[in-house]
């Protein structure tokens, strides 16, 4: 068969975030906000990682595979993986595909298909609940079954996945600027799932446990990516990197054996990354860590099943990473139903106090399939899914109007990035070439000790980054539990 992996970036969607529901991009009004918006648009993210696995596996089974961005070429089968914000657009696309190619079959996979199958009622397509890569084993069964809705489950053994085939995608363009200064950038995973219980998090919808992939296979995927596609950086899409310490230690050792040093980033929680662990990962290429901080309000965290963490520990972690030359990307959340102007501004103040390299202010979004959406069903103001880009308010607020939340959201971004304190603490990351030159000159002239971050030392020709903007909801999916709570959860 000729199979088309159909995709869209409608509305600026990045599909492989927010547990597969996808995120949009920040849109501003004034000069400063437009500058932030421009930085968002500089990145070109890879399609969903599942598409890379599907391309490889389907080719291995003798099928021809094509990636189509908005186009509808002739094919026997179209595979779609909608984001929540692109769902209305993709429903129209399905109808258009059937109009142009009435004999083609259409399969819809991913998080939206798994949690919202009713959205596809009346369309001639098969809607699958489970992980897209299950098609590699169940494609014939799926196509042969008359049922419009089918369950395909999850991948029991991640080691059975093929190495992704990026050749059908525009991989030369892939970049994630807030994490790296070497490109192109590939997505990769060493684990799936999460053991935590945040009520608004979409990462635990399909299952609430962690599956790991062999460290040797992960490193081999990196080696192949470097050789075949020229990847110079890898963004780990594990929801909770390092959940199993032994696995993480073995992975670091394998990455250290690669023939060439690469950059990589991870997403996790603060207490997993001790100084010793950070040093271990940094020494083999770690450049950036994403963590979820959300809000300084203990009451809000507890209400939505996130365990609070001490303020000084978060500030200490950010400073420790900065000293090591590792960027910290932090997710903050505003727009809870009970928020006021004061509570939202307190989030902005706290972000400036913690002072990570990159801060994202995410508008609280009720994702289908989560406990949160059930808790606040009566407070949802809109179910126009095209608005669910995590930068647009969609709730009814007790003390604020939607317009006030929009303006406060923009205010958070303006106040965080446009201040001297931010530039003073992060200029080495923002302008690594300049910092490398200044540090080298200082050493030649014997002027004091260099405070240069290690990563800048390792790459004196690094490209400047300008403003770092992090994807919404990245860092928002991992609770900051205490070690005792984590141990108890694992024991359970």
FENLINKA-V511872 format. One line per field, one symbol per residue. phi: phi as a letter, one per 20 degrees, with the letter a starting at -180 (. if undefined). Layout:
# FENLINKA-V511872
phi = ???
This chain:
# FENLINKA-V511872
phi = .eddeebbdgmnfdfeclmnfncdcfcddfgfffffgffgffeceffgggffffgfffffeneeccdcdmfcffbebdddcfeffeggffffffffffffcfefeccdcnffffdcfffdgndebddddpegffffdcgffffeefffdbddmdffcffefffgdefedfffefbcffeccccfddebcdbcnbeecgfdeefdffadbddddggffffffffffffecmfdbcdfeffbfngdfffffffgffffegfbfcebcccadgffefgffgfffgfdpfdbcdcedmbfffffffgdmdffcfgffffffffffffendfddcedccnfgefcgfffffffffgfffmffccdddegceegnefffffdgfdeebdfffeedmcdfcdedfccegfffgfffffgffffedbfffffecffffcfffffffffffffememefefggffffcfdfefdmfeceffmfneecfeefgfffffffff
